[in-house]
Amino acid sequence: MKRKNYRVKVKLIFETTMDHSQTSMKKAQEDVNRVLTDYLKNRKLNILNLFEDKPPHIIYKVEKKND
């Protein structure tokens, strides 16, 4: 049987909540976005520490790879 090549894309969706005080929802979202972006830039930190013990929601997409 001949093997075929496939490209599998995996999307992990982690959810968490953060309490934050700010003058508007938009500013609170920008602050949290800045914190997460800075956290992700530091490769020495483990991203899983940001999220609760719930497993991520996993989405798979499989397509045939054109060689």
C-alpha positions, 0 to 999 in steps of 0.5 A: 500500500502506497503511503500518502502525505498529509498536512495536519494543522492543529489549533489549540484554544486555551481559555482563562479569565483574568480580573483587571480594573481599568476605566474602560473595557477596551483599555482593560483588554489592551492591558491584558493583551500587552501582558500576554504578548510580553509573556509569550515573547519570553521563551523561558516561561511556560505558557501552560502556567497562565491557564487553569488545569483544563485541557485545551480545545483541540481542532484538527484540519487535515489536507492532502499534501501536494508534492 
